[in-house]
């Protein structure tokens, strides 16, 4: 799936629980400790109430395709062998949006199509999310 040149993230205090959850096969996102808004990507401040308090909650990983693109020219060499590939923006059932690869037959996805998050192990330390059509 991924080669040795694949760029690995550098988790910080805001994102370490997200990456740990993926390793465990769970999709965790932040929930504001003040107003309760769910947010993704992990960040230190709520974009609604500006609180710096947050909790982590597990979400279903189910959602619908909001947008998509077929990538023909990979930005990084590590992705060239996979091109072309499809990236989707997904509206999770719980509200936040999330971007990831769409796995499947390579056919053009349909806006509004149902998807589920899958967990792709890169190695013993890293797992990355992708989506598959339901």
N, CA, C and O atoms as CSV, one atom per row, in Angstrom:
chain,resi,resn,atom,element,x,y,z
A,1,UNK,N,N,0.814,-1.186,0.000
A,1,UNK,CA,C,0.000,0.000,0.000
A,1,UNK,C,C,0.861,1.254,0.000
A,1,UNK,O,O,0.709,2.094,-0.887
A,2,UNK,N,N,1.764,1.407,0.970
A,2,UNK,CA,C,2.582,2.607,1.067
A,2,UNK,C,C,4.045,2.211,1.024
A,2,UNK,O,O,4.428,1.166,1.550
A,3,UNK,N,N,4.860,3.044,0.400
A,3,UNK,CA,C,6.276,2.714,0.300
A,3,UNK,C,C,7.075,3.360,1.427
A,3,UNK,O,O,6.533,4.100,2.248
A,4,UNK,N,N,8.356,3.071,1.450
A,4,UNK,CA,C,9.212,3.566,2.544
A,4,UNK,C,C,9.431,5.070,2.500
A,4,UNK,O,O,9.874,5.646,3.493
A,5,UNK,N,N,9.135,5.724,1.380
A,5,UNK,CA,C,9.274,7.181,1.289
A,5,UNK,C,C,8.023,7.911,1.740
A,5,UNK,O,O,7.959,9.138,1.665
A,6,UNK,N,N,7.029,7.170,2.208
A,6,UNK,CA,C,5.775,7.774,2.617
A,6,UNK,C,C,6.023,8.755,3.756
A,6,UNK,O,O,6.657,8.391,4.746
A,7,UNK,N,N,5.535,10.001,3.640
A,7,UNK,CA,C,5.778,10.997,4.694
A,7,UNK,C,C,4.928,10.696,5.930
A,7,UNK,O,O,3.703,10.609,5.847
A,8,UNK,N,N,5.581,10.542,7.051
A,8,UNK,CA,C,4.877,10.243,8.286
A,8,UNK,C,C,4.635,11.530,9.077
A,8,UNK,O,O,5.462,12.441,9.056
A,9,UNK,N,N,3.501,11.598,9.773
A,9,UNK,CA,C,3.198,12.803,10.553
A,9,UNK,C,C,4.086,12.919,11.784
A,9,UNK,O,O,4.734,11.959,12.201
A,10,UNK,N,N,4.099,14.103,12.345
A,10,UNK,CA,C,4.769,14.360,13.616
A,10,UNK,C,C,3.690,14.790,14.604
A,10,UNK,O,O,3.372,15.976,14.699
A,11,UNK,N,N,3.124,13.831,15.344
A,11,UNK,CA,C,2.039,14.184,16.255
A,11,UNK,C,C,2.495,15.150,17.341
A,11,UNK,O,O,3.599,15.050,17.875
A,12,UNK,N,N,1.614,16.077,17.642
A,12,UNK,CA,C,1.819,16.993,18.751
A,12,UNK,C,C,0.759,16.720,19.803
A,12,UNK,O,O,-0.006,15.763,19.685
A,13,UNK,N,N,0.712,17.556,20.832
A,13,UNK,CA,C,-0.262,17.328,21.902
A,13,UNK,C,C,-1.711,17.339,21.405
A,13,UNK,O,O,-2.561,16.648,21.966
A,14,UNK,N,N,-1.994,18.112,20.367
A,14,UNK,CA,C,-3.361,18.200,19.861
A,14,UNK,C,C,-3.751,16.998,19.011
A,14,UNK,O,O,-4.935,16.672,18.929
A,15,UNK,N,N,-2.792,16.329,18.377
A,15,UNK,CA,C,-3.151,15.264,17.443
A,15,UNK,C,C,-2.777,13.850,17.900
A,15,UNK,O,O,-3.225,12.880,17.289
A,16,UNK,N,N,-1.984,13.710,18.937
A,16,UNK,CA,C,-1.543,12.374,19.373
A,16,UNK,C,C,-2.716,11.424,19.658
A,16,UNK,O,O,-2.641,10.260,19.263
A,17,UNK,N,N,-3.798,11.862,20.324
A,17,UNK,CA,C,-4.918,10.944,20.542
A,17,UNK,C,C,-5.589,10.489,19.241
A,17,UNK,O,O,-6.066,9.357,19.158
A,18,UNK,N,N,-5.630,11.349,18.237
A,18,UNK,CA,C,-6.193,10.985,16.936
A,18,UNK,C,C,-5.405,9.819,16.339
A,18,UNK,O,O,-5.989,8.823,15.913
A,19,UNK,N,N,-4.075,9.948,16.309
A,19,UNK,CA,C,-3.228,8.907,15.724
A,19,UNK,C,C,-3.275,7.618,16.550
A,19,UNK,O,O,-3.257,6.525,15.983
A,20,UNK,N,N,-3.334,7.731,17.871
A,20,UNK,CA,C,-3.439,6.547,18.730
A,20,UNK,C,C,-4.756,5.819,18.460
A,20,UNK,O,O,-4.790,4.590,18.407
A,21,UNK,N,N,-5.841,6.581,18.291
A,21,UNK,CA,C,-7.132,5.981,17.986
A,21,UNK,C,C,-7.108,5.213,16.675
A,21,UNK,O,O,-7.629,4.100,16.596
A,22,UNK,N,N,-6.507,5.799,15.641
A,22,UNK,CA,C,-6.418,5.109,14.354
A,22,UNK,C,C,-5.670,3.793,14.494
A,22,UNK,O,O,-6.066,2.781,13.917
A,23,UNK,N,N,-4.577,3.812,15.270
A,23,UNK,CA,C,-3.793,2.586,15.494
A,23,UNK,C,C,-4.653,1.492,16.131
A,23,UNK,O,O,-4.439,0.303,15.895
A,24,UNK,N,N,-5.633,1.913,16.945
A,24,UNK,CA,C,-6.525,0.976,17.632
A,24,UNK,C,C,-7.764,0.645,16.802
A,24,UNK,O,O,-8.625,-0.114,17.249
A,25,UNK,N,N,-7.860,1.215,15.586
A,25,UNK,CA,C,-9.029,0.971,14.750
A,25,UNK,C,C,-10.246,1.781,15.164
A,25,UNK,O,O,-11.386,1.372,14.943
A,26,UNK,N,N,-9.988,2.945,15.772
A,26,UNK,CA,C,-11.069,3.828,16.205
A,26,UNK,C,C,-10.844,5.221,15.617
A,26,UNK,O,O,-9.718,5.718,15.591
A,27,UNK,N,N,-11.921,5.842,15.149
A,27,UNK,CA,C,-11.841,7.200,14.643
A,27,UNK,C,C,-12.258,8.148,15.760
A,27,UNK,O,O,-13.429,8.222,16.130
A,28,UNK,N,N,-11.279,8.866,16.284
A,28,UNK,CA,C,-11.513,9.810,17.372
A,28,UNK,C,C,-11.418,11.237,16.843
A,28,UNK,O,O,-10.531,11.560,16.054
A,29,UNK,N,N,-12.342,12.084,17.289
A,29,UNK,CA,C,-12.261,13.502,16.953
A,29,UNK,C,C,-12.442,14.310,18.230
A,29,UNK,O,O,-12.900,13.802,19.253
A,30,UNK,N,N,-12.075,15.566,18.143
A,30,UNK,CA,C,-12.167,16.445,19.297
A,30,UNK,C,C,-13.594,16.941,19.497
A,30,UNK,O,O,-14.339,17.172,18.545
A,31,UNK,N,N,-13.947,17.097,20.773
A,31,UNK,CA,C,-15.212,17.710,21.161
A,31,UNK,C,C,-14.872,18.843,22.115
A,31,UNK,O,O,-14.189,18.633,23.118
A,32,UNK,N,N,-15.347,20.039,21.805
A,32,UNK,CA,C,-15.049,21.190,22.652
A,32,UNK,C,C,-15.570,20.929,24.059
A,32,UNK,O,O,-16.721,20.532,24.239
A,33,UNK,N,N,-14.721,21.153,25.045
A,33,UNK,CA,C,-15.092,20.961,26.436
A,33,UNK,C,C,-15.984,22.058,26.971
A,33,UNK,O,O,-16.508,21.959,28.080
A,34,UNK,N,N,-16.156,23.109,26.178
A,34,UNK,CA,C,-16.983,24.238,26.619
A,34,UNK,C,C,-18.344,24.245,25.907
A,34,UNK,O,O,-19.385,24.212,26.564
A,35,UNK,N,N,-18.338,24.287,24.572
A,35,UNK,CA,C,-19.603,24.396,23.822
A,35,UNK,C,C,-20.073,23.063,23.237
A,35,UNK,O,O,-21.218,22.961,22.796
A,36,UNK,N,N,-19.214,22.043,23.223
A,36,UNK,CA,C,-19.614,20.732,22.751
A,36,UNK,C,C,-19.472,20.503,21.257
A,36,UNK,O,O,-19.807,19.422,20.773
A,37,UNK,N,N,-18.978,21.501,20.503
A,37,UNK,CA,C,-18.839,21.326,19.065
A,37,UNK,C,C,-17.795,20.257,18.750
A,37,UNK,O,O,-16.727,20.217,19.360
A,38,UNK,N,N,-18.123,19.384,17.781
A,38,UNK,CA,C,-17.159,18.396,17.301
A,38,UNK,C,C,-16.327,19.035,16.199
A,38,UNK,O,O,-16.839,19.797,15.379
A,39,UNK,N,N,-15.025,18.711,16.193
A,39,UNK,CA,C,-14.160,19.303,15.168
A,39,UNK,C,C,-13.109,18.302,14.693
A,39,UNK,O,O,-12.620,17.452,15.437
A,40,UNK,N,N,-12.798,18.457,13.430
A,40,UNK,CA,C,-11.712,17.702,12.821
A,40,UNK,C,C,-11.142,18.607,11.753
A,40,UNK,O,O,-11.910,19.199,10.995
A,41,UNK,N,N,-9.966,18.729,11.666
A,41,UNK,CA,C,-8.717,18.167,12.067
A,41,UNK,C,C,-8.400,18.610,13.498
A,41,UNK,O,O,-8.918,19.630,13.952
A,42,UNK,N,N,-7.559,17.862,14.211
A,42,UNK,CA,C,-7.218,18.224,15.584
A,42,UNK,C,C,-6.509,19.571,15.656
A,42,UNK,O,O,-5.594,19.849,14.881
A,43,UNK,N,N,-6.943,20.397,16.593
A,43,UNK,CA,C,-6.339,21.714,16.796
A,43,UNK,C,C,-6.587,22.177,18.226
A,43,UNK,O,O,-7.476,21.659,18.902
A,44,UNK,N,N,-5.814,23.140,18.685
A,44,UNK,CA,C,-5.879,23.504,20.098
A,44,UNK,C,C,-7.077,24.365,20.489
A,44,UNK,O,O,-7.435,24.397,21.666
A,45,UNK,N,N,-7.710,25.062,19.547
A,45,UNK,CA,C,-8.743,26.038,19.886
A,45,UNK,C,C,-10.033,25.726,19.130
A,45,UNK,O,O,-10.004,25.421,17.937
A,46,UNK,N,N,-11.151,25.803,19.824
A,46,UNK,CA,C,-12.466,25.636,19.201
A,46,UNK,C,C,-12.725,26.825,18.288
A,46,UNK,O,O,-12.549,27.974,18.694
A,47,UNK,N,N,-13.142,26.555,17.062
A,47,UNK,CA,C,-13.400,27.645,16.130
A,47,UNK,C,C,-14.781,28.273,16.326
A,47,UNK,O,O,-15.133,29.213,15.614
A,48,UNK,N,N,-15.568,27.767,17.280
A,48,UNK,CA,C,-16.863,28.373,17.597
A,48,UNK,C,C,-16.773,29.307,18.804
A,48,UNK,O,O,-17.192,30.462,18.740
A,49,UNK,N,N,-16.216,28.789,19.911
A,49,UNK,CA,C,-16.216,29.585,21.150
A,49,UNK,C,C,-14.817,29.967,21.627
A,49,UNK,O,O,-14.669,30.664,22.631
A,50,UNK,N,N,-13.783,29.507,20.901
A,50,UNK,CA,C,-12.384,29.814,21.185
A,50,UNK,C,C,-11.865,29.207,22.490
A,50,UNK,O,O,-10.835,29.633,23.014
A,51,UNK,N,N,-12.579,28.216,23.006
A,51,UNK,CA,C,-12.113,27.513,24.191
A,51,UNK,C,C,-10.921,26.640,23.825
A,51,UNK,O,O,-10.811,26.159,22.697
A,52,UNK,N,N,-10.039,26.444,24.786
A,52,UNK,CA,C,-8.905,25.551,24.587
A,52,UNK,C,C,-9.126,24.212,25.287
A,52,UNK,O,O,-8.213,23.389,25.355
A,53,UNK,N,N,-10.329,23.994,25.806
A,53,UNK,CA,C,-10.672,22.733,26.454
A,53,UNK,C,C,-11.252,21.783,25.417
A,53,UNK,O,O,-12.083,22.176,24.598
A,54,UNK,N,N,-10.808,20.530,25.456
A,54,UNK,CA,C,-11.408,19.555,24.549
A,54,UNK,C,C,-11.330,18.156,25.135
A,54,UNK,O,O,-10.480,17.838,25.966
A,55,UNK,N,N,-12.244,17.352,24.668
A,55,UNK,CA,C,-12.280,15.933,24.974
A,55,UNK,C,C,-12.177,15.206,23.642
A,55,UNK,O,O,-12.313,15.816,22.581
A,56,UNK,N,N,-11.937,13.909,23.701
A,56,UNK,CA,C,-11.888,13.091,22.495
A,56,UNK,C,C,-13.058,12.123,22.531
A,56,UNK,O,O,-13.307,11.469,23.544
A,57,UNK,N,N,-13.781,12.035,21.403
A,57,UNK,CA,C,-14.919,11.126,21.309
A,57,UNK,C,C,-14.757,10.241,20.086
A,57,UNK,O,O,-14.225,10.662,19.059
A,58,UNK,N,N,-15.221,9.020,20.214
A,58,UNK,CA,C,-15.198,8.111,19.067
A,58,UNK,C,C,-16.433,8.380,18.222
A,58,UNK,O,O,-17.542,8.501,18.743
A,59,UNK,N,N,-16.228,8.472,16.910
A,59,UNK,CA,C,-17.350,8.646,15.984
A,59,UNK,C,C,-17.489,7.384,15.145
A,59,UNK,O,O,-16.613,6.519,15.136
A,60,UNK,N,N,-18.610,7.303,14.443
A,60,UNK,CA,C,-18.957,6.078,13.715
A,60,UNK,C,C,-18.070,5.803,12.511
A,60,UNK,O,O,-17.882,4.648,12.129
A,61,UNK,N,N,-17.522,6.861,11.906
A,61,UNK,CA,C,-16.765,6.693,10.668
A,61,UNK,C,C,-17.661,6.645,9.447
A,61,UNK,O,O,-17.172,6.539,8.323
A,62,UNK,N,N,-18.969,6.723,9.655
A,62,UNK,CA,C,-19.904,6.742,8.536
A,62,UNK,C,C,-20.150,8.181,8.107
A,62,UNK,O,O,-20.126,9.105,8.919
A,63,UNK,N,N,-20.385,8.346,6.814
A,63,UNK,CA,C,-20.665,9.677,6.312
A,63,UNK,C,C,-21.075,9.634,4.855
A,63,UNK,O,O,-21.342,8.569,4.298
A,64,UNK,N,N,-21.120,10.818,4.243
A,64,UNK,CA,C,-21.471,10.933,2.835
A,64,UNK,C,C,-20.433,11.792,2.117
A,64,UNK,O,O,-19.828,12.686,2.710
A,65,UNK,N,N,-20.247,11.512,0.865
A,65,UNK,CA,C,-19.266,12.265,0.077
A,65,UNK,C,C,-19.792,13.667,-0.183
A,65,UNK,O,O,-20.870,13.850,-0.748
A,66,UNK,N,N,-19.014,14.647,0.239
A,66,UNK,CA,C,-19.331,16.056,0.008
A,66,UNK,C,C,-18.706,16.531,-1.306
A,66,UNK,O,O,-19.308,17.291,-2.065
A,67,UNK,N,N,-17.479,16.059,-1.549
A,67,UNK,CA,C,-16.727,16.457,-2.737
A,67,UNK,C,C,-15.659,15.405,-3.003
A,67,UNK,O,O,-15.351,14.589,-2.134
A,68,UNK,N,N,-15.095,15.429,-4.211
A,68,UNK,CA,C,-14.026,14.483,-4.518
A,68,UNK,C,C,-13.176,15.020,-5.662
A,68,UNK,O,O,-13.588,15.906,-6.411
A,69,UNK,N,N,-11.990,14.461,-5.770
A,69,UNK,CA,C,-11.104,14.788,-6.882
A,69,UNK,C,C,-10.271,13.562,-7.226
A,69,UNK,O,O,-9.933,12.760,-6.355
A,70,UNK,N,N,-9.950,13.429,-8.493
A,70,UNK,CA,C,-9.051,12.368,-8.935
A,70,UNK,C,C,-7.679,13.010,-9.124
A,70,UNK,O,O,-7.517,13.926,-9.929
A,71,UNK,N,N,-6.714,12.527,-8.386
A,71,UNK,CA,C,-5.364,13.066,-8.435
A,71,UNK,C,C,-4.551,12.315,-9.483
A,71,UNK,O,O,-4.315,11.113,-9.356
A,72,UNK,N,N,-4.128,13.031,-10.515
A,72,UNK,CA,C,-3.343,12.422,-11.592
A,72,UNK,C,C,-1.847,12.668,-11.417
A,72,UNK,O,O,-1.022,11.851,-11.826
A,73,UNK,N,N,-1.508,13.791,-10.811
A,73,UNK,CA,C,-0.105,14.167,-10.622
A,73,UNK,C,C,0.163,14.298,-9.130
A,73,UNK,O,O,-0.248,15.269,-8.495
A,74,UNK,N,N,0.843,13.328,-8.591
A,74,UNK,CA,C,1.111,13.306,-7.158
A,74,UNK,C,C,2.039,14.444,-6.767
A,74,UNK,O,O,3.019,14.728,-7.457
A,75,UNK,N,N,1.722,15.086,-5.662
A,75,UNK,CA,C,2.529,16.185,-5.151
A,75,UNK,C,C,3.873,15.684,-4.607
A,75,UNK,O,O,4.891,16.363,-4.736
A,76,UNK,N,N,3.868,14.506,-4.005
A,76,UNK,CA,C,5.087,13.928,-3.437
A,76,UNK,C,C,5.454,12.635,-4.170
A,76,UNK,O,O,4.568,11.898,-4.600
A,77,UNK,N,N,6.737,12.357,-4.313
A,77,UNK,CA,C,7.174,11.135,-4.998
A,77,UNK,C,C,6.581,9.854,-4.407
A,77,UNK,O,O,6.344,8.891,-5.137
A,78,UNK,N,N,6.339,9.832,-3.100
A,78,UNK,CA,C,5.816,8.630,-2.449
A,78,UNK,C,C,4.440,8.228,-2.973
A,78,UNK,O,O,4.036,7.077,-2.812
A,79,UNK,N,N,3.718,9.151,-3.594
A,79,UNK,CA,C,2.367,8.871,-4.070
A,79,UNK,C,C,2.294,8.641,-5.581
A,79,UNK,O,O,1.226,8.312,-6.098
A,80,UNK,N,N,3.394,8.806,-6.287
A,80,UNK,CA,C,3.371,8.704,-7.754
A,80,UNK,C,C,2.915,7.346,-8.264
A,80,UNK,O,O,2.163,7.269,-9.235
A,81,UNK,N,N,3.361,6.282,-7.623
A,81,UNK,CA,C,3.007,4.941,-8.097
A,81,UNK,C,C,1.510,4.655,-7.959
A,81,UNK,O,O,0.971,3.802,-8.664
A,82,UNK,N,N,0.845,5.367,-7.053
A,82,UNK,CA,C,-0.590,5.148,-6.838
A,82,UNK,C,C,-1.464,5.974,-7.776
A,82,UNK,O,O,-2.654,5.688,-7.914
A,83,UNK,N,N,-0.908,6.982,-8.416
A,83,UNK,CA,C,-1.706,7.865,-9.267
A,83,UNK,C,C,-2.197,7.111,-10.498
A,83,UNK,O,O,-1.472,6.269,-11.029
A,84,UNK,N,N,-3.393,7.392,-10.956
A,84,UNK,CA,C,-4.344,8.325,-10.345
A,84,UNK,C,C,-5.074,7.677,-9.161
A,84,UNK,O,O,-5.306,6.468,-9.136
A,85,UNK,N,N,-5.422,8.508,-8.197
A,85,UNK,CA,C,-6.193,8.046,-7.042
A,85,UNK,C,C,-7.224,9.103,-6.688
A,85,UNK,O,O,-7.119,10.260,-7.095
A,86,UNK,N,N,-8.221,8.683,-5.923
A,86,UNK,CA,C,-9.338,9.566,-5.589
A,86,UNK,C,C,-9.243,10.003,-4.133
A,86,UNK,O,O,-9.051,9.183,-3.235
A,87,UNK,N,N,-9.381,11.303,-3.917
A,87,UNK,CA,C,-9.476,11.882,-2.584
A,87,UNK,C,C,-10.905,12.377,-2.394
A,87,UNK,O,O,-11.483,12.991,-3.291
A,88,UNK,N,N,-11.466,12.107,-1.226
A,88,UNK,CA,C,-12.824,12.552,-0.942
A,88,UNK,C,C,-12.857,13.454,0.288
A,88,UNK,O,O,-12.061,13.302,1.216
A,89,UNK,N,N,-13.791,14.388,0.270
A,89,UNK,CA,C,-14.155,15.144,1.461
A,89,UNK,C,C,-15.484,14.560,1.903
A,89,UNK,O,O,-16.446,14.520,1.135
A,90,UNK,N,N,-15.526,14.110,3.146
A,90,UNK,CA,C,-16.687,13.389,3.664
A,90,UNK,C,C,-17.320,14.192,4.794
A,90,UNK,O,O,-16.632,14.683,5.690
A,91,UNK,N,N,-18.651,14.317,4.733
A,91,UNK,CA,C,-19.420,14.854,5.857
A,91,UNK,C,C,-19.708,13.681,6.779
A,91,UNK,O,O,-20.537,12.828,6.462
A,92,UNK,N,N,-19.026,13.634,7.922
A,92,UNK,CA,C,-19.270,12.559,8.876
A,92,UNK,C,C,-20.678,12.691,9.450
A,92,UNK,O,O,-21.206,13.798,9.553
A,93,UNK,N,N,-21.286,11.569,9.822
A,93,UNK,CA,C,-22.634,11.574,10.410
A,93,UNK,C,C,-22.733,12.538,11.583
A,93,UNK,O,O,-23.767,13.172,11.794
A,94,UNK,N,N,-21.659,12.642,12.335
A,94,UNK,CA,C,-21.666,13.462,13.538
A,94,UNK,C,C,-21.462,14.954,13.245
A,94,UNK,O,O,-21.582,15.779,14.151
A,95,UNK,N,N,-21.154,15.311,11.983
A,95,UNK,CA,C,-21.061,16.721,11.622
A,95,UNK,C,C,-19.782,17.193,10.970
A,95,UNK,O,O,-19.846,17.837,9.923
A,96,UNK,N,N,-18.621,16.905,11.537
A,96,UNK,CA,C,-17.383,17.429,10.935
A,96,UNK,C,C,-17.102,16.835,9.559
A,96,UNK,O,O,-17.623,15.779,9.199
A,97,UNK,N,N,-16.279,17.530,8.813
A,97,UNK,CA,C,-15.796,17.033,7.519
A,97,UNK,C,C,-14.404,16.471,7.686
A,97,UNK,O,O,-13.644,16.873,8.566
A,98,UNK,N,N,-14.089,15.519,6.804
A,98,UNK,CA,C,-12.790,14.854,6.865
A,98,UNK,C,C,-12.353,14.502,5.448
A,98,UNK,O,O,-13.183,14.142,4.612
A,99,UNK,N,N,-11.062,14.603,5.176
A,99,UNK,CA,C,-10.491,14.238,3.873
A,99,UNK,C,C,-9.697,12.947,4.003
A,99,UNK,O,O,-9.017,12.724,5.004
A,100,UNK,N,N,-9.788,12.100,2.985
A,100,UNK,CA,C,-8.983,10.881,2.937
A,100,UNK,C,C,-9.121,10.268,1.546
A,100,UNK,O,O,-9.919,10.722,0.726
A,101,UNK,N,N,-8.329,9.234,1.300
A,101,UNK,CA,C,-8.431,8.502,0.032
A,101,UNK,C,C,-9.696,7.673,0.020
A,101,UNK,O,O,-10.175,7.209,1.054
A,102,UNK,N,N,-10.226,7.498,-1.190
A,102,UNK,CA,C,-11.342,6.593,-1.397
A,102,UNK,C,C,-10.785,5.323,-1.997
A,102,UNK,O,O,-10.120,5.360,-3.032
A,103,UNK,N,N,-11.048,4.205,-1.360
A,103,UNK,CA,C,-10.605,2.912,-1.863
A,103,UNK,C,C,-11.764,2.240,-2.582
A,103,UNK,O,O,-12.925,2.402,-2.205
A,104,UNK,N,N,-11.440,1.500,-3.600
A,104,UNK,CA,C,-12.484,0.787,-4.319
A,104,UNK,C,C,-12.080,0.545,-5.754
A,104,UNK,O,O,-10.903,0.343,-6.054
A,105,UNK,N,N,-13.052,0.566,-6.633
A,105,UNK,CA,C,-12.826,0.179,-8.025
A,105,UNK,C,C,-12.299,1.297,-8.914
A,105,UNK,O,O,-12.037,1.058,-10.093
A,106,UNK,N,N,-12.136,2.500,-8.394
A,106,UNK,CA,C,-11.596,3.604,-9.186
A,106,UNK,C,C,-12.637,4.341,-10.002
A,106,UNK,O,O,-12.308,5.297,-10.705
A,107,UNK,N,N,-13.900,3.911,-9.922
A,107,UNK,CA,C,-14.970,4.607,-10.633
A,107,UNK,C,C,-15.240,5.960,-9.970
A,107,UNK,O,O,-15.001,6.136,-8.776
A,108,UNK,N,N,-15.736,6.898,-10.752
A,108,UNK,CA,C,-16.063,8.202,-10.199
A,108,UNK,C,C,-17.121,8.052,-9.107
A,108,UNK,O,O,-18.176,7.463,-9.344
A,109,UNK,N,N,-16.847,8.581,-7.914
A,109,UNK,CA,C,-17.849,8.520,-6.849
A,109,UNK,C,C,-18.985,9.502,-7.118
A,109,UNK,O,O,-18.861,10.393,-7.958
A,110,UNK,N,N,-20.062,9.338,-6.418
A,110,UNK,CA,C,-21.229,10.200,-6.548
A,110,UNK,C,C,-21.350,11.050,-5.285
A,110,UNK,O,O,-21.286,10.536,-4.169
A,111,UNK,N,N,-21.526,12.357,-5.480
A,111,UNK,CA,C,-21.743,13.246,-4.339
A,111,UNK,C,C,-22.971,12.734,-3.579
A,111,UNK,O,O,-24.006,12.439,-4.175
A,112,UNK,N,N,-22.836,12.637,-2.267
A,112,UNK,CA,C,-23.926,12.138,-1.434
A,112,UNK,C,C,-23.877,10.644,-1.186
A,112,UNK,O,O,-24.660,10.127,-0.389
A,113,UNK,N,N,-22.964,9.932,-1.860
A,113,UNK,CA,C,-22.852,8.484,-1.656
A,113,UNK,C,C,-22.386,8.186,-0.230
A,113,UNK,O,O,-21.590,8.934,0.336
A,114,UNK,N,N,-22.879,7.104,0.338
A,114,UNK,CA,C,-22.507,6.691,1.693
A,114,UNK,C,C,-21.143,6.021,1.691
A,114,UNK,O,O,-20.819,5.227,0.808
A,115,UNK,N,N,-20.350,6.362,2.705
A,115,UNK,CA,C,-19.020,5.782,2.865
A,115,UNK,C,C,-18.797,5.409,4.328
A,115,UNK,O,O,-19.522,5.848,5.220
A,116,UNK,N,N,-17.781,4.590,4.543
A,116,UNK,CA,C,-17.364,4.199,5.896
A,116,UNK,C,C,-15.854,4.304,5.983
A,116,UNK,O,O,-15.146,4.013,5.019
A,117,UNK,N,N,-15.367,4.720,7.133
A,117,UNK,CA,C,-13.925,4.841,7.353
A,117,UNK,C,C,-13.313,3.459,7.512
A,117,UNK,O,O,-13.849,2.596,8.207
A,118,UNK,N,N,-12.182,3.271,6.854
A,118,UNK,CA,C,-11.385,2.052,6.977
A,118,UNK,C,C,-10.035,2.442,7.575
A,118,UNK,O,O,-9.627,3.601,7.499
A,119,UNK,N,N,-9.359,1.490,8.155
A,119,UNK,CA,C,-8.088,1.746,8.822
A,119,UNK,C,C,-6.999,0.953,8.124
A,119,UNK,O,O,-7.039,-0.277,8.098
A,120,UNK,N,N,-6.024,1.658,7.556
A,120,UNK,CA,C,-4.965,1.026,6.774
A,120,UNK,C,C,-3.640,1.097,7.532
A,120,UNK,O,O,-3.067,2.173,7.708
A,121,UNK,N,N,-3.171,-0.055,7.973
A,121,UNK,CA,C,-1.909,-0.105,8.704
A,121,UNK,C,C,-0.744,0.111,7.743
A,121,UNK,O,O,-0.614,-0.582,6.734
A,122,UNK,N,N,0.087,1.072,8.073
A,122,UNK,CA,C,1.315,1.323,7.315
A,122,UNK,C,C,2.431,0.430,7.857
A,122,UNK,O,O,3.195,-0.171,7.102
A,123,UNK,N,N,2.498,0.363,9.168
A,123,UNK,CA,C,3.447,-0.498,9.881
A,123,UNK,C,C,2.910,-0.647,11.299
A,123,UNK,O,O,1.744,-0.342,11.546
A,124,UNK,N,N,3.731,-1.108,12.229
A,124,UNK,CA,C,3.252,-1.309,13.603
A,124,UNK,C,C,2.911,-0.010,14.314
A,124,UNK,O,O,2.168,-0.024,15.295
A,125,UNK,N,N,3.439,1.113,13.840
A,125,UNK,CA,C,3.241,2.388,14.524
A,125,UNK,C,C,2.209,3.300,13.880
A,125,UNK,O,O,1.648,4.172,14.544
A,126,UNK,N,N,1.957,3.106,12.600
A,126,UNK,CA,C,1.123,4.064,11.879
A,126,UNK,C,C,-0.038,3.396,11.167
A,126,UNK,O,O,0.129,2.412,10.446
A,127,UNK,N,N,-1.221,3.957,11.388
A,127,UNK,CA,C,-2.428,3.557,10.688
A,127,UNK,C,C,-3.049,4.828,10.130
A,127,UNK,O,O,-3.080,5.857,10.805
A,128,UNK,N,N,-3.544,4.760,8.894
A,128,UNK,CA,C,-4.118,5.924,8.240
A,128,UNK,C,C,-5.560,5.640,7.843
A,128,UNK,O,O,-5.908,4.506,7.515
A,129,UNK,N,N,-6.405,6.682,7.874
A,129,UNK,CA,C,-7.799,6.482,7.475
A,129,UNK,C,C,-7.952,6.513,5.967
A,129,UNK,O,O,-7.192,7.183,5.268
A,130,UNK,N,N,-8.922,5.796,5.478
A,130,UNK,CA,C,-9.389,5.902,4.108
A,130,UNK,C,C,-10.889,5.684,4.160
A,130,UNK,O,O,-11.439,5.372,5.216
A,131,UNK,N,N,-11.551,5.845,3.030
A,131,UNK,CA,C,-12.985,5.604,2.981
A,131,UNK,C,C,-13.296,4.588,1.896
A,131,UNK,O,O,-12.562,4.458,0.916
A,132,UNK,N,N,-14.391,3.873,2.084
A,132,UNK,CA,C,-14.887,2.930,1.089
A,132,UNK,C,C,-16.389,3.148,0.955
A,132,UNK,O,O,-17.069,3.486,1.924
A,133,UNK,N,N,-16.891,2.951,-0.247
A,133,UNK,CA,C,-18.324,3.062,-0.470
A,133,UNK,C,C,-19.053,1.969,0.295
A,133,UNK,O,O,-18.559,0.848,0.413
A,134,UNK,N,N,-20.222,2.298,0.811
A,134,UNK,CA,C,-21.020,1.326,1.564
A,134,UNK,C,C,-21.965,0.628,0.601
A,134,UNK,O,O,-22.738,-0.236,1.013
